[in-house]
């Protein structure tokens, strides 16, 4: 499962810049624009990125072009660069790693009825209907190798940017 930088920022960009996109000739699909110009898995020539810096440089150049066209607000500009920098792109073998706590038990007397009437044993601030609601997650973090993630109890959730977050539930093995 690959999580792209573009997938994270698309909602932010579309929401904050819809009017700009219509009036300034800006791309209507920022996600597709970033994915096409700077795909995480390979540079524009279909070759793997030489290094992480080359990937970040590509994204920042694109971001600067979009900024000059008036397509991005200040917050989106910062988000794009920060998320590119905090990604696995251009780091051979790197993965996103999330740590899940699945030990929580829900105290709901009628589990599965659709009403969160219980609390979780691992965090009493979480209202729950079933124990699945009690799963907590930390991360994601970029790890250099899959083994570095799993050796410390983590779950590999793919590649891309940490800005996309972890899936709510751990991926099925």
N, C-alpha and C positions, 0 to 999 in steps of 0.2 A: 504494500500500500504506500504510494508516494503522496506526500502532502506538499503542495507547491506553495511558494511564497505568494503567488498570484491568487490562489484560492483563499488565502487568509485575507488579503487586502481588498478583494473584489467588492465585498459588501460595503466597506468603508468608502472606497472610491466612488462606487455607483451612487451611494446615498449622498455623499457630500458634494459630488461634482456633476450630478445629472444635468443641471442647467448649463454648466460650462461646456459639457460635451455636446450639447445641442447647438450652442451658439458659437463656439470657437473652432469647429471642425476637429475636435478632439476625438480620439477613438472611443466608440461607445462601449467597447468591451476591453477594459484595462487588463483584465486577467489574461485574455487571449493575446493581447499585445505583449505583455511581459513573457508569457510562456513561449511565444513564437520567437521573440528576440533573444531571450536568455533562458532556454530550457535548462532545468537543473541537471539533467543527465548528460548533456553534451553542449558544446558551443554551437554557434550558427553554422558551422561546417560539418556538423555531425560527429565531431571528434570530442572525446572527453575533455573537460576543462583541464588545463595544465595545472591549475591550483585554485584554491578557494578565492584568492584575491582577484583572479581573472573573472570569475563569476560575479563577484561583488562589483567589480569595475563595470561589467556589462550592465548590470541592473542600475547602477548609479548613473551611468551615461544616459540610459533610457529615461530614468526618472528626471534627469536634468533637462532633457529634450521636452518631456511632457510639461515640466514646470515652466520652461520658456514659452511654451504655447498657451500657458494659462490653464492647463487641464487639472492641476492638482492644488489642493489647499496645503497650508504649512504642515498640519498634522499628518496628512497622507504622505507628504514628502519624507518626513522623518520616519514614519512607519515602514515605508518601502525599503529604505537603506538599512534600518535596524534589523528588519526581518531577513534581508539578504545576508547580512553579516552573521546572523545567528542561524545558519543553515548548514546542511551537510553537503551542499553543492560544491563541487570541486575538491572534495575531501574523499579520496578513494577509500572505500570500506567503511566510511562513517555512517552511523545510523541514529535515528531518534529513539530515545529510551524513556519509557514511562514506568513508574513504580506504582503498583496497585495494592491497596489494602482491601482484601475481600473477606476479612474476618468478622466484619460487622453483622449483627443480627438485628432484625427489625422486631419491635415489640407490638406491632399492630395485631389486635385480636382477630381481625378479619382480613388476613393477607390476600391481596389480589382483587379486592373489591373496587379498586380505583380511588379509594379515599386514603390519604396519607394521615392515618390516625395514630401512628406509633412514632417512636424515636429509635435511633440507631445506637447499639451498644458501644460502638467505637467513636461516636460523636453525637451527644445528646442534642445538639443544635440542628441536626438533620431530621426533618419529618420524613416518615417513610410509610409505604404501603407493603413492600416486600423487602427482603434482605438485599436484593439487587440495588435498591435505592441507597444502600449503605456503603457501596463501593466508593472509596476515596482514591484519588490519584495525585501523584507528584510528577512534575515534569511538563513537557518533555525536556530532555537534555541531549545535547549532541555528544555521542560517544565515538571514539576513533574506530572501534571494532565491535561487532556483535557480541563477542565473548566478554568484553568489558562491561557491557550492559547486563547480560544474563548472569555473570559471575557475582554480581552484587544484588541479585534478586529482581532485576528489571525485566521489562518486556519490550522487545524491539517492535516498534510500530511503523517502521518504514523510513523514508528519507524525506528531505525537504527542510522547511523552516520550523523552528520551535514555536513561532508565532501562531501556528495553526492549532496548537494545543494537543492534548492527548484525547483519544477516543474515550467516551464516558465509561465504557466497559472494556476490559482487556480483550484483544482480538482472540478469536478461537484458535487453538493450536493447529 
